[in-house]
Amino acid sequence: MSAQERRRRCQRALSGGGRVAHVIREAHVNGIKLGYREEGDPSAPALLLIHGRTADHNDWNGITQHFAARYHVLALDLRGHGASDRPGEYALPVMAGDVVGLLDHLGIERATVVGHSLGGVVAYLLAMSRPERVERLVLEDPPQPYPLANRAPLVEDGSTRFDWRMMHDTERELVDPDPAWREGLARITAPTLVVSGGAASPLRAQDVAALIPGAELVTIEAGHLVHVNARRAFLRVVDDFLNGSPAAAGSSNA
């Protein structure tokens, strides 16, 4: 069955495009299983949420419901996280390819993409490699594409909601990122909003914004977990951006 037919059947099952309320599904793409959460009307524009490292789709609780009022919202579990497979290969460009595979599986040509932290890297790798698939791009406190210094060594504990090999592999990519990523950011064509967590964040999201042509930068002094620590401020600036209005310039308090 083609992706388009799957989409049509889903819409018929919803009596002509009714709203989906928090359904957990799975897709088999790129040789692995990806778990994802679906909310909203499948006939509405698609909005894809990509969580940060060690999280899963539940990290967007309260966010999915907000956007589902006007978008077809999809929140996936990246490979090595949550209900998705743990294949042992965790290159970030491969994760971006998984996103393309999920969109293909669902018959979605273009989506607005929101990525937090490591998910922000996956999102900007997608936007630079497959610009035709990204309608708008929101990067929440993404790691800068420069070597990260003074990182504490990873210490494994009893956590089981993610693959520790993923942690080690992606840590190497963050500490010593591919220089081609910096060049690729300059090729992003999607309208882009970068949300920085401000002084309390260990990352320099402003360095990402500076490399993307025309990107808007908004600072919300909430630390790295902006959408958790300052949800209303986060949703306000993202809504403004998605509505085509300039996001609140400069800084915003939580």
N, C-alpha and C positions, 0 to 999 in steps of 0.2 A: 504493500500500500504506500502511495506517495505521501510526502509530508503535507501536500495541499489537501489530499483526501482525508488524512487524519484530522486536519484542522476543520474541514467541512463537517465531518462526523461529530466532532466535539461541539461545534456550533449548533448542529441539528439536535444533539442530545440536550442542549441547553434551551430548547424551544426558541430557536431563532436568535441566539446571541445573548442569553441571560447571563447574569453575573455569577462567577465562580467565587465561592467563599472558602478560602484556605484549603485547597486540595493539594495533597502530597502525591507527586507522580515520579516516574523515572523514565529516563531515555537512554538508549544504547547508542553511543556515538564514539568514534575514534577507538573502537575496540574496548570501551569500558562503559560501566553503568554510571550515569549521573543522576542523583536525586535532585528534585527541584520542587518548589512550592509555587502554586498558581493562584492568583486572585484577580478579580475584575472581569470585565467583559472581553471575551476573545476577539470581538470585532473592533475593539478600541485600539489605539496606537500602543505598541509594545514598549514596556519599560522593564529593563533587566537590572537587578540588584546583585552586586558581587561583594561578598563579605571579605573581611580581613583574615589574616592567618590565625589558625586554631579555632575559628568560629564556624558557623554554618548558617543556613537560612533563618534560623531562629534569632540571629543577631538583628534582624530587621523587624522584629515584632513591634507593632505600632506604626511602623513606617509603611509596610505593605498596605495596610488598611487605608491609610491616608491617600496613597496614590491610586489605589484600586477604584476610587470613585470616578476616575476619568481615564485610567490606563489599564491595559492588560498587563498585569504585574507578574514577573517571573523572578524568583529568588533561588538561585541554584546553590548546591553544595559543590565547591570546587573539588577536583580529584584529591584524594587524601584527606578529605574532611567529611564529617557527618555521615550521611547515608550513601555517599558516592564511593566508588571503588578506590582501592589503594594499590595502584599498579606498579609503584616503585619508580616511576619516571615523573619528575616534577619540575622540568624546565618551564619557566613562566611563559615563554612563547607557545609551548604545547598547551598550557592551560588556556591561553587565548584562542588556540585552535579548537579546544573543547567548546568554548562559547559559540564559535561559528557553527560547530556541529549541532549544538542544541537549537540554534536559530533555524538551521536547515531542517532539522527533525520536525520542528513546529511549523514550517512553512512561512517563517517571518523573514521578510527581506531586509527591513531596517528596524532598529530599536534605539530608544534612548537608553544610555548605559550609565549606571551610577556605581562607582567602585570605591570601597574604603580600604585604605592601607595597602596590603598586598593585593587586594582586589582592585585597587586603583592602578597598580602596575599592570595587572592583567587587562584592565580596561584601556589603558593608554597604548599597550602593545596591540590590542585589537584595533583601536582607532587608527594607528599608524600603518598597520599591515593590511587592513580591510576597510578603508574609509567609506566604501559604499554601503557598509552594513550599520553604520553609526549615525543616527539622526542628531542627537545631542549628547554631550559627554559631561559628566559630573565626577570630579575626583576629590574625594574627601580625605584630606591629610595623607596624600600618597608619599612614599619614600622618594627622595630625590635620586636622579639617575647618575649619581656620583658615588665614589666609594664612601661607605659609612664607617666612621672611626669610633673608637671607644665603645664598642659593643661588648656587653658582658657575654661570656661563653654560655652556650646552651647547656642546661642541666636537665636531664630527663627525669620526670616524676611519674606518677601513676596515671596520668591523663590518657584516655583511650578514645576520645572523640575525634582524633586526628592521627595521622601516621607520623611518627617521629622522624622517619627518613625524609619526609616532606620538609620538616622543620630544618634539618641539617642542609638539605639540598638548596632550599630557597634562601637560607641564611648566606650561603656562599654567593648566590646570585645578587643579593642585596649589598653585601660587603664589597663585592667586586663586580659591579654591573657591566654588561656589554656596552662599550662605547657607542655602538650603533644605536642604542636606545636614545641617546641624546640627539643624534642626527635625525632619528625617526620622529621625535616629538615635533620637530620643525615642519614635518609633512602632514601633521594632523589638520584636517579641513573642517571637522565638525565644530560647531560653536561649543565652547568649553568653559565650564565654571570650575575653578579650583577653590576648595574650602580648606583653609588652614586652621589648625587647632591653637595657633598662637604660641605664646612664650612657654606654656606648660607642655607643649608637644616636643618630643625628641627629634622630630623631622623638620625639614625645611621645604614645605610644600610650595613656597614662593619660588624656589629654584625650578620646580616643574612648570609653574605658570609662566615663568620668564622665557621658557623654550617653546611654548605653544603659541603660534600666531593668533593674536586677538583674544587670548584667554582672559577671562575675568578672574580676579583674585579677591576673595572675601576672607577675612580673619575673624573667627569667633573664638574668643578666649575661653576655651573649654577643655584644652588638652587634646590628646589623640583621638578619644572616642567622642567626637563632636555630636554625632547623631544620638548618642546615649546621654551624654552630660548636658546637652543643650538642644534637646529635640525640637522645641518650638522655633528657636532661632535658625536651626538647620533647615527645617521644613519651609520656613518663610523665605530664606534666600534661594533655596532650590525652586520653590514655586515661582518666585519672581523670574528666575532664569528660564524655566520651562515655559512660562507664559510669554516669553519674548521681551520682558522688561529687564533693564539693567538690574542685576542683583545689587543689594545694598553695598555701596562702595566702602572700602576701607575696613574698619573693624566693627565688630558687634559684640556686645556683652551677652553672656548666657542668660 
